[in-house]
Amino acid sequence: METGKWPLWTRFWLLFTAIWVAVSLLHALTLLTLAEEAPGDRLWNLLLATILVPATLFALGWAWARFRATRRQR
């Protein structure tokens, strides 16, 4: 039964990434609007985490799927 071209883990990753980026950007906008002084380092770390966390999870999911595929072929 074909449910789509992408595996299930990829669809969950896309959902997580969309939610993660939306919440992270809302947090960044809150820091920018409500901070008395420029939040500099905190804002940079938050924006970096916005990119690194989904990328890391994608790499882990891809590695896990690859590992499972090679174990099934044996």
mmJSON file of the N, C-alpha and C atoms, coordinates in Angstrom:
{"data_MODEL":{"atom_site":{
"group_PDB":["ATOM","ATOM","ATOM","ATOM","ATOM","ATOM","ATOM","ATOM","ATOM","ATOM","ATOM","ATOM","ATOM","ATOM","ATOM","ATOM","ATOM","ATOM","ATOM","ATOM","ATOM","ATOM","ATOM","ATOM","ATOM","ATOM","ATOM","ATOM","ATOM","ATOM","ATOM","ATOM","ATOM","ATOM","ATOM","ATOM","ATOM","ATOM","ATOM","ATOM","ATOM","ATOM","ATOM","ATOM","ATOM","ATOM","ATOM","ATOM","ATOM","ATOM","ATOM","ATOM","ATOM","ATOM","ATOM","ATOM","ATOM","ATOM","ATOM","ATOM","ATOM","ATOM","ATOM","ATOM","ATOM","ATOM","ATOM","ATOM","ATOM","ATOM","ATOM","ATOM","ATOM","ATOM","ATOM","ATOM","ATOM","ATOM","ATOM","ATOM","ATOM","ATOM","ATOM","ATOM","ATOM","ATOM","ATOM","ATOM","ATOM","ATOM","ATOM","ATOM","ATOM","ATOM","ATOM","ATOM","ATOM","ATOM","ATOM","ATOM","ATOM","ATOM","ATOM","ATOM","ATOM","ATOM","ATOM","ATOM","ATOM","ATOM","ATOM","ATOM","ATOM","ATOM","ATOM","ATOM","ATOM","ATOM","ATOM","ATOM","ATOM","ATOM","ATOM","ATOM","ATOM","ATOM","ATOM","ATOM","ATOM","ATOM","ATOM","ATOM","ATOM","ATOM","ATOM","ATOM","ATOM","ATOM","ATOM","ATOM","ATOM","ATOM","ATOM","ATOM","ATOM","ATOM","ATOM","ATOM","ATOM","ATOM","ATOM","ATOM","ATOM","ATOM","ATOM","ATOM","ATOM","ATOM","ATOM","ATOM","ATOM","ATOM","ATOM","ATOM","ATOM","ATOM","ATOM","ATOM","ATOM","ATOM","ATOM","ATOM","ATOM","ATOM","ATOM","ATOM","ATOM","ATOM","ATOM","ATOM","ATOM","ATOM","ATOM","ATOM","ATOM","ATOM","ATOM","ATOM","ATOM","ATOM","ATOM","ATOM","ATOM","ATOM","ATOM","ATOM","ATOM","ATOM","ATOM","ATOM","ATOM","ATOM","ATOM","ATOM","ATOM","ATOM","ATOM","ATOM","ATOM","ATOM","ATOM","ATOM","ATOM","ATOM","ATOM","ATOM","ATOM","ATOM","ATOM","ATOM","ATOM","ATOM"],
"id":[1,2,3,4,5,6,7,8,9,10,11,12,13,14,15,16,17,18,19,20,21,22,23,24,25,26,27,28,29,30,31,32,33,34,35,36,37,38,39,40,41,42,43,44,45,46,47,48,49,50,51,52,53,54,55,56,57,58,59,60,61,62,63,64,65,66,67,68,69,70,71,72,73,74,75,76,77,78,79,80,81,82,83,84,85,86,87,88,89,90,91,92,93,94,95,96,97,98,99,100,101,102,103,104,105,106,107,108,109,110,111,112,113,114,115,116,117,118,119,120,121,122,123,124,125,126,127,128,129,130,131,132,133,134,135,136,137,138,139,140,141,142,143,144,145,146,147,148,149,150,151,152,153,154,155,156,157,158,159,160,161,162,163,164,165,166,167,168,169,170,171,172,173,174,175,176,177,178,179,180,181,182,183,184,185,186,187,188,189,190,191,192,193,194,195,196,197,198,199,200,201,202,203,204,205,206,207,208,209,210,211,212,213,214,215,216,217,218,219,220,221,222],
"type_symbol":["N","C","C","N","C","C","N","C","C","N","C","C","N","C","C","N","C","C","N","C","C","N","C","C","N","C","C","N","C","C","N","C","C","N","C","C","N","C","C","N","C","C","N","C","C","N","C","C","N","C","C","N","C","C","N","C","C","N","C","C","N","C","C","N","C","C","N","C","C","N","C","C","N","C","C","N","C","C","N","C","C","N","C","C","N","C","C","N","C","C","N","C","C","N","C","C","N","C","C","N","C","C","N","C","C","N","C","C","N","C","C","N","C","C","N","C","C","N","C","C","N","C","C","N","C","C","N","C","C","N","C","C","N","C","C","N","C","C","N","C","C","N","C","C","N","C","C","N","C","C","N","C","C","N","C","C","N","C","C","N","C","C","N","C","C","N","C","C","N","C","C","N","C","C","N","C","C","N","C","C","N","C","C","N","C","C","N","C","C","N","C","C","N","C","C","N","C","C","N","C","C","N","C","C","N","C","C","N","C","C","N","C","C","N","C","C","N","C","C","N","C","C"],
"label_atom_id":["N","CA","C","N","CA","C","N","CA","C","N","CA","C","N","CA","C","N","CA","C","N","CA","C","N","CA","C","N","CA","C","N","CA","C","N","CA","C","N","CA","C","N","CA","C","N","CA","C","N","CA","C","N","CA","C","N","CA","C","N","CA","C","N","CA","C","N","CA","C","N","CA","C","N","CA","C","N","CA","C","N","CA","C","N","CA","C","N","CA","C","N","CA","C","N","CA","C","N","CA","C","N","CA","C","N","CA","C","N","CA","C","N","CA","C","N","CA","C","N","CA","C","N","CA","C","N","CA","C","N","CA","C","N","CA","C","N","CA","C","N","CA","C","N","CA","C","N","CA","C","N","CA","C","N","CA","C","N","CA","C","N","CA","C","N","CA","C","N","CA","C","N","CA","C","N","CA","C","N","CA","C","N","CA","C","N","CA","C","N","CA","C","N","CA","C","N","CA","C","N","CA","C","N","CA","C","N","CA","C","N","CA","C","N","CA","C","N","CA","C","N","CA","C","N","CA","C","N","CA","C","N","CA","C","N","CA","C","N","CA","C","N","CA","C","N","CA","C","N","CA","C","N","CA","C","N","CA","C"],
"label_alt_id":[null,null,null,null,null,null,null,null,null,null,null,null,null,null,null,null,null,null,null,null,null,null,null,null,null,null,null,null,null,null,null,null,null,null,null,null,null,null,null,null,null,null,null,null,null,null,null,null,null,null,null,null,null,null,null,null,null,null,null,null,null,null,null,null,null,null,null,null,null,null,null,null,null,null,null,null,null,null,null,null,null,null,null,null,null,null,null,null,null,null,null,null,null,null,null,null,null,null,null,null,null,null,null,null,null,null,null,null,null,null,null,null,null,null,null,null,null,null,null,null,null,null,null,null,null,null,null,null,null,null,null,null,null,null,null,null,null,null,null,null,null,null,null,null,null,null,null,null,null,null,null,null,null,null,null,null,null,null,null,null,null,null,null,null,null,null,null,null,null,null,null,null,null,null,null,null,null,null,null,null,null,null,null,null,null,null,null,null,null,null,null,null,null,null,null,null,null,null,null,null,null,null,null,null,null,null,null,null,null,null,null,null,null,null,null,null,null,null,null,null,null,null],
"label_comp_id":["MET","MET","MET","GLU","GLU","GLU","THR","THR","THR","GLY","GLY","GLY","LYS","LYS","LYS","TRP","TRP","TRP","PRO","PRO","PRO","LEU","LEU","LEU","TRP","TRP","TRP","THR","THR","THR","ARG","ARG","ARG","PHE","PHE","PHE","TRP","TRP","TRP","LEU","LEU","LEU","LEU","LEU","LEU","PHE","PHE","PHE","THR","THR","THR","ALA","ALA","ALA","ILE","ILE","ILE","TRP","TRP","TRP","VAL","VAL","VAL","ALA","ALA","ALA","VAL","VAL","VAL","SER","SER","SER","LEU","LEU","LEU","LEU","LEU","LEU","HIS","HIS","HIS","ALA","ALA","ALA","LEU","LEU","LEU","THR","THR","THR","LEU","LEU","LEU","LEU","LEU","LEU","THR","THR","THR","LEU","LEU","LEU","ALA","ALA","ALA","GLU","GLU","GLU","GLU","GLU","GLU","ALA","ALA","ALA","PRO","PRO","PRO","GLY","GLY","GLY","ASP","ASP","ASP","ARG","ARG","ARG","LEU","LEU","LEU","TRP","TRP","TRP","ASN","ASN","ASN","LEU","LEU","LEU","LEU","LEU","LEU","LEU","LEU","LEU","ALA","ALA","ALA","THR","THR","THR","ILE","ILE","ILE","LEU","LEU","LEU","VAL","VAL","VAL","PRO","PRO","PRO","ALA","ALA","ALA","THR","THR","THR","LEU","LEU","LEU","PHE","PHE","PHE","ALA","ALA","ALA","LEU","LEU","LEU","GLY","GLY","GLY","TRP","TRP","TRP","ALA","ALA","ALA","TRP","TRP","TRP","ALA","ALA","ALA","ARG","ARG","ARG","PHE","PHE","PHE","ARG","ARG","ARG","ALA","ALA","ALA","THR","THR","THR","ARG","ARG","ARG","ARG","ARG","ARG","GLN","GLN","GLN","ARG","ARG","ARG"],
"label_asym_id":["A","A","A","A","A","A","A","A","A","A","A","A","A","A","A","A","A","A","A","A","A","A","A","A","A","A","A","A","A","A","A","A","A","A","A","A","A","A","A","A","A","A","A","A","A","A","A","A","A","A","A","A","A","A","A","A","A","A","A","A","A","A","A","A","A","A","A","A","A","A","A","A","A","A","A","A","A","A","A","A","A","A","A","A","A","A","A","A","A","A","A","A","A","A","A","A","A","A","A","A","A","A","A","A","A","A","A","A","A","A","A","A","A","A","A","A","A","A","A","A","A","A","A","A","A","A","A","A","A","A","A","A","A","A","A","A","A","A","A","A","A","A","A","A","A","A","A","A","A","A","A","A","A","A","A","A","A","A","A","A","A","A","A","A","A","A","A","A","A","A","A","A","A","A","A","A","A","A","A","A","A","A","A","A","A","A","A","A","A","A","A","A","A","A","A","A","A","A","A","A","A","A","A","A","A","A","A","A","A","A","A","A","A","A","A","A","A","A","A","A","A","A"],
"label_entity_id":["1","1","1","1","1","1","1","1","1","1","1","1","1","1","1","1","1","1","1","1","1","1","1","1","1","1","1","1","1","1","1","1","1","1","1","1","1","1","1","1","1","1","1","1","1","1","1","1","1","1","1","1","1","1","1","1","1","1","1","1","1","1","1","1","1","1","1","1","1","1","1","1","1","1","1","1","1","1","1","1","1","1","1","1","1","1","1","1","1","1","1","1","1","1","1","1","1","1","1","1","1","1","1","1","1","1","1","1","1","1","1","1","1","1","1","1","1","1","1","1","1","1","1","1","1","1","1","1","1","1","1","1","1","1","1","1","1","1","1","1","1","1","1","1","1","1","1","1","1","1","1","1","1","1","1","1","1","1","1","1","1","1","1","1","1","1","1","1","1","1","1","1","1","1","1","1","1","1","1","1","1","1","1","1","1","1","1","1","1","1","1","1","1","1","1","1","1","1","1","1","1","1","1","1","1","1","1","1","1","1","1","1","1","1","1","1","1","1","1","1","1","1"],
"label_seq_id":[1,1,1,2,2,2,3,3,3,4,4,4,5,5,5,6,6,6,7,7,7,8,8,8,9,9,9,10,10,10,11,11,11,12,12,12,13,13,13,14,14,14,15,15,15,16,16,16,17,17,17,18,18,18,19,19,19,20,20,20,21,21,21,22,22,22,23,23,23,24,24,24,25,25,25,26,26,26,27,27,27,28,28,28,29,29,29,30,30,30,31,31,31,32,32,32,33,33,33,34,34,34,35,35,35,36,36,36,37,37,37,38,38,38,39,39,39,40,40,40,41,41,41,42,42,42,43,43,43,44,44,44,45,45,45,46,46,46,47,47,47,48,48,48,49,49,49,50,50,50,51,51,51,52,52,52,53,53,53,54,54,54,55,55,55,56,56,56,57,57,57,58,58,58,59,59,59,60,60,60,61,61,61,62,62,62,63,63,63,64,64,64,65,65,65,66,66,66,67,67,67,68,68,68,69,69,69,70,70,70,71,71,71,72,72,72,73,73,73,74,74,74],
"pdbx_PDB_ins_code":[null,null,null,null,null,null,null,null,null,null,null,null,null,null,null,null,null,null,null,null,null,null,null,null,null,null,null,null,null,null,null,null,null,null,null,null,null,null,null,null,null,null,null,null,null,null,null,null,null,null,null,null,null,null,null,null,null,null,null,null,null,null,null,null,null,null,null,null,null,null,null,null,null,null,null,null,null,null,null,null,null,null,null,null,null,null,null,null,null,null,null,null,null,null,null,null,null,null,null,null,null,null,null,null,null,null,null,null,null,null,null,null,null,null,null,null,null,null,null,null,null,null,null,null,null,null,null,null,null,null,null,null,null,null,null,null,null,null,null,null,null,null,null,null,null,null,null,null,null,null,null,null,null,null,null,null,null,null,null,null,null,null,null,null,null,null,null,null,null,null,null,null,null,null,null,null,null,null,null,null,null,null,null,null,null,null,null,null,null,null,null,null,null,null,null,null,null,null,null,null,null,null,null,null,null,null,null,null,null,null,null,null,null,null,null,null,null,null,null,null,null,null],
"Cartn_x":[0.84,0.0,0.886,0.837,1.672,0.993,1.666,1.091,1.756,2.846,3.538,4.954,5.625,6.987,7.999,7.695,8.643,8.361,9.417,9.204,8.558,8.006,7.287,8.183,9.435,10.311,10.564,10.613,10.842,9.648,8.446,7.253,7.167,7.523,7.543,8.624,9.769,10.833,10.387,9.694,9.193,8.208,7.327,6.379,7.109,8.049,8.821,9.588,10.209,11.004,10.142,8.964,8.076,7.67,7.321,6.944,8.144,9.31,10.525,10.919,10.908,11.313,10.317,9.023,8.014,8.173,8.317,8.458,9.777,10.839,12.137,12.139,11.528,11.462,10.569,9.48,8.668,9.467,10.284,11.138,12.141,12.732,13.694,13.027,11.839,11.125,10.758,10.406,10.117,11.359,12.504,13.756,14.062,13.85,14.153,13.236,11.957,11.006,10.97,11.205,11.053,12.364,13.488,14.772,15.094,15.606,16.021,17.258,18.243,19.438,19.469,20.359,20.461,20.846,20.085,20.349,21.509,22.2,23.398,23.641,24.373,24.786,23.601,22.633,21.469,20.706,20.566,19.852,20.625,21.932,22.761,22.665,22.744,22.632,21.263,20.23,18.88,18.718,19.211,19.111,19.971,21.11,21.96,21.27,20.625,19.895,18.697,18.125,16.999,17.411,18.653,19.146,19.772,20.542,21.291,20.431,19.417,18.61,17.878,17.148,16.521,17.535,18.657,19.669,20.247,20.498,21.011,19.993,18.746,17.712,17.534,17.66,17.571,18.728,19.93,21.098,20.932,20.417,20.18,19.115,18.041,16.993,17.481,18.264,18.808,19.756,20.619,21.564,20.812,19.771,18.994,18.289,17.705,17.032,18.039,19.203,20.253,20.725,20.893,21.303,20.267,18.999,17.927,17.828,18.059,17.983,19.108,20.297,21.412,21.219,20.58,20.331,19.273,18.299,17.26,17.789,18.808,19.35,20.218,20.663,21.533,20.784],
"Cartn_y":[-1.181,0.0,1.245,1.98,3.17,4.382,5.003,6.18,7.47,7.385,8.581,8.24,9.218,8.975,9.041,9.807,9.988,9.01,8.526,7.643,8.42,7.671,8.274,9.181,8.764,9.581,10.942,10.998,12.266,13.197,12.63,13.46,14.008,13.174,13.664,14.717,14.532,15.522,16.86,16.831,18.074,18.777,18.015,18.591,19.208,18.461,18.966,20.231,20.227,21.372,22.62,22.447,23.597,24.182,23.33,23.806,24.424,23.761,24.246,25.627,25.806,27.088,28.179,27.876,28.879,29.333,28.394,28.746,29.477,29.024,29.663,31.096,31.312,32.676,33.576,33.025,33.808,34.204,33.273,33.571,34.67,34.58,35.592,36.958,36.988,38.263,38.841,37.972,38.435,39.037,38.378,38.924,40.29,40.421,41.693,42.819,42.517,43.584,43.95,42.984,43.256,43.507,43.266,43.454,44.943,45.321,46.709,47.045,46.122,46.312,45.226,45.349,44.366,43.001,41.94,40.627,39.871,40.421,39.899,38.404,37.954,36.554,35.611,35.98,35.105,34.941,36.009,35.949,35.105,35.278,34.49,33.007,32.652,31.254,30.676,31.457,31.001,30.759,31.668,31.495,30.335,30.124,28.99,27.673,27.643,26.443,26.188,27.241,27.084,26.254,26.36,25.61,24.283,24.274,23.076,21.931,22.212,21.134,20.335,20.966,20.161,19.444,20.078,19.436,18.201,18.299,17.159,16.032,16.374,15.335,14.676,15.439,14.844,13.88,14.278,13.406,12.123,12.225,11.029,10.136,10.716,9.936,9.262,9.972,9.405,8.254,8.45,7.396,6.172,6.405,5.289,4.527,5.218,4.566,3.786,4.357,3.67,2.422,2.524,1.384,0.275,0.656,-0.341,-1.002,-0.229,-0.783,-1.783,-1.515,-2.445,-3.696,-3.587,-4.777,-5.665,-5.075,-5.869,-6.63,-6.089,-6.718,-7.928,-8.056,-9.183,-10.461],
"Cartn_z":[0.0,0.0,0.0,-1.062,-1.234,-0.599,0.374,1.028,0.577,-0.11,-0.573,-0.98,-1.554,-2.01,-0.869,0.147,1.232,2.361,3.025,4.182,5.335,6.252,7.372,8.211,8.45,9.292,8.647,7.321,6.634,6.788,6.72,6.895,8.312,9.309,10.692,10.88,10.219,10.319,9.74,8.605,8.012,8.94,9.561,10.512,11.698,12.282,13.411,13.028,11.842,11.405,11.242,10.656,10.479,11.828,12.771,14.112,14.811,14.732,15.398,14.886,13.574,12.989,13.359,13.328,13.679,15.123,16.04,17.463,17.703,17.052,17.231,16.701,15.562,15.027,15.874,16.416,17.347,18.584,19.069,20.216,19.859,18.682,18.244,18.104,17.523,17.391,18.754,19.701,21.053,21.694,21.507,22.04,21.44,20.151,19.489,19.93,20.127,20.439,21.918,22.791,24.215,24.959,24.317,24.995,25.108,26.255,26.477,25.637,25.642,24.828,23.761,22.83,21.739,22.312,21.997,22.585,21.95,21.005,20.348,20.393,21.419,21.497,21.65,22.469,22.651,21.35,20.605,19.334,18.324,18.267,17.355,17.689,18.98,19.389,19.05,19.225,18.914,17.417,16.599,15.154,14.658,15.283,14.938,15.301,16.462,16.882,15.98,15.417,14.497,13.286,12.879,11.72,12.13,13.211,13.577,14.094,14.884,15.46,14.378,13.45,12.392,11.493,11.211,10.367,11.05,12.346,13.103,13.147,13.382,13.409,12.051,10.974,9.65,9.424,9.822,9.658,10.461,11.678,12.492,11.871,11.389,10.74,9.483,8.688,7.47,7.787,8.789,9.173,9.707,10.492,11.029,9.905,8.96,7.837,6.992,6.794,6.029,6.748,8.07,8.888,8.829,8.945,8.905,7.528,6.474,5.123,4.879,5.386,5.196,6.035,7.205,8.033,7.388,6.698,6.039,4.837,4.187,2.983,3.303,4.514,4.881,4.991],
"occupancy":[1.0,1.0,1.0,1.0,1.0,1.0,1.0,1.0,1.0,1.0,1.0,1.0,1.0,1.0,1.0,1.0,1.0,1.0,1.0,1.0,1.0,1.0,1.0,1.0,1.0,1.0,1.0,1.0,1.0,1.0,1.0,1.0,1.0,1.0,1.0,1.0,1.0,1.0,1.0,1.0,1.0,1.0,1.0,1.0,1.0,1.0,1.0,1.0,1.0,1.0,1.0,1.0,1.0,1.0,1.0,1.0,1.0,1.0,1.0,1.0,1.0,1.0,1.0,1.0,1.0,1.0,1.0,1.0,1.0,1.0,1.0,1.0,1.0,1.0,1.0,1.0,1.0,1.0,1.0,1.0,1.0,1.0,1.0,1.0,1.0,1.0,1.0,1.0,1.0,1.0,1.0,1.0,1.0,1.0,1.0,1.0,1.0,1.0,1.0,1.0,1.0,1.0,1.0,1.0,1.0,1.0,1.0,1.0,1.0,1.0,1.0,1.0,1.0,1.0,1.0,1.0,1.0,1.0,1.0,1.0,1.0,1.0,1.0,1.0,1.0,1.0,1.0,1.0,1.0,1.0,1.0,1.0,1.0,1.0,1.0,1.0,1.0,1.0,1.0,1.0,1.0,1.0,1.0,1.0,1.0,1.0,1.0,1.0,1.0,1.0,1.0,1.0,1.0,1.0,1.0,1.0,1.0,1.0,1.0,1.0,1.0,1.0,1.0,1.0,1.0,1.0,1.0,1.0,1.0,1.0,1.0,1.0,1.0,1.0,1.0,1.0,1.0,1.0,1.0,1.0,1.0,1.0,1.0,1.0,1.0,1.0,1.0,1.0,1.0,1.0,1.0,1.0,1.0,1.0,1.0,1.0,1.0,1.0,1.0,1.0,1.0,1.0,1.0,1.0,1.0,1.0,1.0,1.0,1.0,1.0,1.0,1.0,1.0,1.0,1.0,1.0,1.0,1.0,1.0,1.0,1.0,1.0],
"B_iso_or_equiv":[0.0,0.0,0.0,0.0,0.0,0.0,0.0,0.0,0.0,0.0,0.0,0.0,0.0,0.0,0.0,0.0,0.0,0.0,0.0,0.0,0.0,0.0,0.0,0.0,0.0,0.0,0.0,0.0,0.0,0.0,0.0,0.0,0.0,0.0,0.0,0.0,0.0,0.0,0.0,0.0,0.0,0.0,0.0,0.0,0.0,0.0,0.0,0.0,0.0,0.0,0.0,0.0,0.0,0.0,0.0,0.0,0.0,0.0,0.0,0.0,0.0,0.0,0.0,0.0,0.0,0.0,0.0,0.0,0.0,0.0,0.0,0.0,0.0,0.0,0.0,0.0,0.0,0.0,0.0,0.0,0.0,0.0,0.0,0.0,0.0,0.0,0.0,0.0,0.0,0.0,0.0,0.0,0.0,0.0,0.0,0.0,0.0,0.0,0.0,0.0,0.0,0.0,0.0,0.0,0.0,0.0,0.0,0.0,0.0,0.0,0.0,0.0,0.0,0.0,0.0,0.0,0.0,0.0,0.0,0.0,0.0,0.0,0.0,0.0,0.0,0.0,0.0,0.0,0.0,0.0,0.0,0.0,0.0,0.0,0.0,0.0,0.0,0.0,0.0,0.0,0.0,0.0,0.0,0.0,0.0,0.0,0.0,0.0,0.0,0.0,0.0,0.0,0.0,0.0,0.0,0.0,0.0,0.0,0.0,0.0,0.0,0.0,0.0,0.0,0.0,0.0,0.0,0.0,0.0,0.0,0.0,0.0,0.0,0.0,0.0,0.0,0.0,0.0,0.0,0.0,0.0,0.0,0.0,0.0,0.0,0.0,0.0,0.0,0.0,0.0,0.0,0.0,0.0,0.0,0.0,0.0,0.0,0.0,0.0,0.0,0.0,0.0,0.0,0.0,0.0,0.0,0.0,0.0,0.0,0.0,0.0,0.0,0.0,0.0,0.0,0.0,0.0,0.0,0.0,0.0,0.0,0.0],
"pdbx_formal_charge":[null,null,null,null,null,null,null,null,null,null,null,null,null,null,null,null,null,null,null,null,null,null,null,null,null,null,null,null,null,null,null,null,null,null,null,null,null,null,null,null,null,null,null,null,null,null,null,null,null,null,null,null,null,null,null,null,null,null,null,null,null,null,null,null,null,null,null,null,null,null,null,null,null,null,null,null,null,null,null,null,null,null,null,null,null,null,null,null,null,null,null,null,null,null,null,null,null,null,null,null,null,null,null,null,null,null,null,null,null,null,null,null,null,null,null,null,null,null,null,null,null,null,null,null,null,null,null,null,null,null,null,null,null,null,null,null,null,null,null,null,null,null,null,null,null,null,null,null,null,null,null,null,null,null,null,null,null,null,null,null,null,null,null,null,null,null,null,null,null,null,null,null,null,null,null,null,null,null,null,null,null,null,null,null,null,null,null,null,null,null,null,null,null,null,null,null,null,null,null,null,null,null,null,null,null,null,null,null,null,null,null,null,null,null,null,null,null,null,null,null,null,null],
"auth_seq_id":[1,1,1,2,2,2,3,3,3,4,4,4,5,5,5,6,6,6,7,7,7,8,8,8,9,9,9,10,10,10,11,11,11,12,12,12,13,13,13,14,14,14,15,15,15,16,16,16,17,17,17,18,18,18,19,19,19,20,20,20,21,21,21,22,22,22,23,23,23,24,24,24,25,25,25,26,26,26,27,27,27,28,28,28,29,29,29,30,30,30,31,31,31,32,32,32,33,33,33,34,34,34,35,35,35,36,36,36,37,37,37,38,38,38,39,39,39,40,40,40,41,41,41,42,42,42,43,43,43,44,44,44,45,45,45,46,46,46,47,47,47,48,48,48,49,49,49,50,50,50,51,51,51,52,52,52,53,53,53,54,54,54,55,55,55,56,56,56,57,57,57,58,58,58,59,59,59,60,60,60,61,61,61,62,62,62,63,63,63,64,64,64,65,65,65,66,66,66,67,67,67,68,68,68,69,69,69,70,70,70,71,71,71,72,72,72,73,73,73,74,74,74],
"auth_comp_id":["MET","MET","MET","GLU","GLU","GLU","THR","THR","THR","GLY","GLY","GLY","LYS","LYS","LYS","TRP","TRP","TRP","PRO","PRO","PRO","LEU","LEU","LEU","TRP","TRP","TRP","THR","THR","THR","ARG","ARG","ARG","PHE","PHE","PHE","TRP","TRP","TRP","LEU","LEU","LEU","LEU","LEU","LEU","PHE","PHE","PHE","THR","THR","THR","ALA","ALA","ALA","ILE","ILE","ILE","TRP","TRP","TRP","VAL","VAL","VAL","ALA","ALA","ALA","VAL","VAL","VAL","SER","SER","SER","LEU","LEU","LEU","LEU","LEU","LEU","HIS","HIS","HIS","ALA","ALA","ALA","LEU","LEU","LEU","THR","THR","THR","LEU","LEU","LEU","LEU","LEU","LEU","THR","THR","THR","LEU","LEU","LEU","ALA","ALA","ALA","GLU","GLU","GLU","GLU","GLU","GLU","ALA","ALA","ALA","PRO","PRO","PRO","GLY","GLY","GLY","ASP","ASP","ASP","ARG","ARG","ARG","LEU","LEU","LEU","TRP","TRP","TRP","ASN","ASN","ASN","LEU","LEU","LEU","LEU","LEU","LEU","LEU","LEU","LEU","ALA","ALA","ALA","THR","THR","THR","ILE","ILE","ILE","LEU","LEU","LEU","VAL","VAL","VAL","PRO","PRO","PRO","ALA","ALA","ALA","THR","THR","THR","LEU","LEU","LEU","PHE","PHE","PHE","ALA","ALA","ALA","LEU","LEU","LEU","GLY","GLY","GLY","TRP","TRP","TRP","ALA","ALA","ALA","TRP","TRP","TRP","ALA","ALA","ALA","ARG","ARG","ARG","PHE","PHE","PHE","ARG","ARG","ARG","ALA","ALA","ALA","THR","THR","THR","ARG","ARG","ARG","ARG","ARG","ARG","GLN","GLN","GLN","ARG","ARG","ARG"],
"auth_asym_id":["A","A","A","A","A","A","A","A","A","A","A","A","A","A","A","A","A","A","A","A","A","A","A","A","A","A","A","A","A","A","A","A","A","A","A","A","A","A","A","A","A","A","A","A","A","A","A","A","A","A","A","A","A","A","A","A","A","A","A","A","A","A","A","A","A","A","A","A","A","A","A","A","A","A","A","A","A","A","A","A","A","A","A","A","A","A","A","A","A","A","A","A","A","A","A","A","A","A","A","A","A","A","A","A","A","A","A","A","A","A","A","A","A","A","A","A","A","A","A","A","A","A","A","A","A","A","A","A","A","A","A","A","A","A","A","A","A","A","A","A","A","A","A","A","A","A","A","A","A","A","A","A","A","A","A","A","A","A","A","A","A","A","A","A","A","A","A","A","A","A","A","A","A","A","A","A","A","A","A","A","A","A","A","A","A","A","A","A","A","A","A","A","A","A","A","A","A","A","A","A","A","A","A","A","A","A","A","A","A","A","A","A","A","A","A","A","A","A","A","A","A","A"],
"auth_atom_id":["N","CA","C","N","CA","C","N","CA","C","N","CA","C","N","CA","C","N","CA","C","N","CA","C","N","CA","C","N","CA","C","N","CA","C","N","CA","C","N","CA","C","N","CA","C","N","CA","C","N","CA","C","N","CA","C","N","CA","C","N","CA","C","N","CA","C","N","CA","C","N","CA","C","N","CA","C","N","CA","C","N","CA","C","N","CA","C","N","CA","C","N","CA","C","N","CA","C","N","CA","C","N","CA","C","N","CA","C","N","CA","C","N","CA","C","N","CA","C","N","CA","C","N","CA","C","N","CA","C","N","CA","C","N","CA","C","N","CA","C","N","CA","C","N","CA","C","N","CA","C","N","CA","C","N","CA","C","N","CA","C","N","CA","C","N","CA","C","N","CA","C","N","CA","C","N","CA","C","N","CA","C","N","CA","C","N","CA","C","N","CA","C","N","CA","C","N","CA","C","N","CA","C","N","CA","C","N","CA","C","N","CA","C","N","CA","C","N","CA","C","N","CA","C","N","CA","C","N","CA","C","N","CA","C","N","CA","C","N","CA","C","N","CA","C","N","CA","C","N","CA","C","N","CA","C","N","CA","C"],
"pdbx_PDB_model_num":[1,1,1,1,1,1,1,1,1,1,1,1,1,1,1,1,1,1,1,1,1,1,1,1,1,1,1,1,1,1,1,1,1,1,1,1,1,1,1,1,1,1,1,1,1,1,1,1,1,1,1,1,1,1,1,1,1,1,1,1,1,1,1,1,1,1,1,1,1,1,1,1,1,1,1,1,1,1,1,1,1,1,1,1,1,1,1,1,1,1,1,1,1,1,1,1,1,1,1,1,1,1,1,1,1,1,1,1,1,1,1,1,1,1,1,1,1,1,1,1,1,1,1,1,1,1,1,1,1,1,1,1,1,1,1,1,1,1,1,1,1,1,1,1,1,1,1,1,1,1,1,1,1,1,1,1,1,1,1,1,1,1,1,1,1,1,1,1,1,1,1,1,1,1,1,1,1,1,1,1,1,1,1,1,1,1,1,1,1,1,1,1,1,1,1,1,1,1,1,1,1,1,1,1,1,1,1,1,1,1,1,1,1,1,1,1,1,1,1,1,1,1]
}}}
